[in-house]
Amino acid sequence: MPGPVNEWRGRGEACVLAWVGGVLFLVEGFYLLVHTAIALPFGSVDLPSAGAVSAAAGLSLIFLAAFYRSYGEYRSYFGTLIVLISAGDVWFGGGFWVGSILGTIAGVLILALPPYGLRHQPP
């Protein structure tokens, strides 16, 4: 008979959505850093600053999703942070807006779906 649950794994589908959103944030951040001739639709910051913030949000989204995958028992913290970062980055472009939508959905899935429990056989 397997032992008790002593390790929790985060949901893979939520992690993939958060990783895709984070990559879109990174791509848009580097795009805004390089192209200075475009204007944000409703931003009040200059483009290099918006690009740097979007790239930092993308990196944090990728790392938070990786941490959630390893430490599923802290899903309330990771899910809340992912939702806040994804929704807050809309002001700086939001990963072509698709990244913001995917990141918000990933954060809600992290909060709503329970993590996987890994049972280990005693030696």
C-alpha positions in Angstrom: 0.0 0.0 0.0 1.4 3.4 -0.9 2.4 5.8 1.8 0.8 9.2 2.5 1.1 12.2 0.2 4.4 13.9 1.0 5.0 15.9 -2.2 2.7 18.0 -4.3 3.2 18.8 -8.0 1.7 21.8 -9.8 -0.7 21.3 -12.7 1.2 21.1 -16.0 -1.5 22.8 -18.1 -1.5 25.9 -15.9 2.3 26.0 -16.0 2.4 25.8 -19.8 -0.1 28.6 -20.1 2.0 30.8 -17.7 5.2 29.9 -19.6 3.7 30.9 -22.9 2.4 34.2 -21.4 5.8 34.8 -19.9 7.6 34.2 -23.2 5.1 36.6 -24.9 5.9 39.2 -22.3 9.6 38.8 -22.9 9.2 39.0 -26.7 7.2 42.1 -26.4 9.6 43.6 -23.9 12.5 43.2 -26.2 10.4 44.5 -29.1 9.6 47.6 -27.2 13.3 48.1 -26.3 14.4 47.9 -29.9 11.5 49.7 -31.8 11.1 53.2 -30.5 8.9 54.5 -33.3 5.7 52.8 -32.1 3.3 54.1 -29.5 1.5 52.2 -26.8 -2.3 52.7 -27.0 -2.8 53.8 -23.4 0.6 53.9 -21.7 2.1 57.0 -20.1 5.7 55.7 -19.9 8.5 55.8 -22.5 9.0 52.7 -24.6 12.3 51.5 -23.3 10.9 51.6 -19.7 7.8 49.7 -20.8 10.0 47.1 -22.5 12.1 46.6 -19.4 9.1 46.2 -17.2 7.4 43.8 -19.6 10.6 41.7 -19.9 10.9 41.7 -16.1 7.3 40.6 -15.8 7.9 37.8 -18.3 10.9 36.5 -16.4 9.0 36.6 -13.2 6.0 34.8 -14.8 8.3 32.0 -16.1 10.0 31.6 -12.7 6.8 31.6 -10.8 5.3 28.9 -13.1 8.5 26.8 -12.6 8.3 27.2 -8.8 4.6 26.3 -8.9 5.4 23.1 -10.8 7.9 22.1 -8.1 6.1 23.4 -5.1 2.4 22.8 -5.7 1.4 23.2 -2.1 2.0 27.0 -2.4 -0.5 27.4 -5.2 -2.4 30.2 -3.5 0.7 32.4 -3.4 1.9 31.6 -6.9 -1.6 31.8 -8.5 -2.2 35.2 -6.9 1.1 36.6 -8.0 0.7 35.3 -11.5 -2.8 36.9 -11.8 -1.5 40.2 -10.4 1.6 40.3 -12.7 -0.4 39.3 -15.8 -3.2 41.8 -15.1 -0.8 44.6 -14.2 1.4 44.2 -17.3 -1.6 45.2 -19.5 -0.5 48.8 -18.8 2.9 48.0 -20.4 1.7 46.1 -23.4 0.6 42.8 -21.9 2.6 40.5 -24.1 0.7 41.7 -27.2 -2.4 41.3 -24.9 -2.5 37.6 -25.6 0.2 37.0 -23.0 -1.8 38.9 -20.4 -4.9 36.9 -21.1 -3.0 33.6 -21.0 -1.2 34.5 -17.8 -4.5 35.5 -16.1 -6.1 32.3 -17.2 -3.1 30.3 -15.9 -3.3 32.1 -12.5 -7.0 31.4 -12.2 -6.4 27.7 -13.1 -3.6 27.5 -10.5 -6.0 28.9 -7.9 -8.9 26.7 -8.9 -7.4 23.3 -9.7 -5.9 21.2 -7.0 -2.2 20.1 -7.4 -1.2 16.5 -8.0 -0.2 14.5 -5.0 2.7 12.1 -5.3 2.6 9.1 -3.1 5.9 7.3 -2.3 6.3 3.7 -1.5 8.0 3.2 1.8 11.4 1.4 1.6 
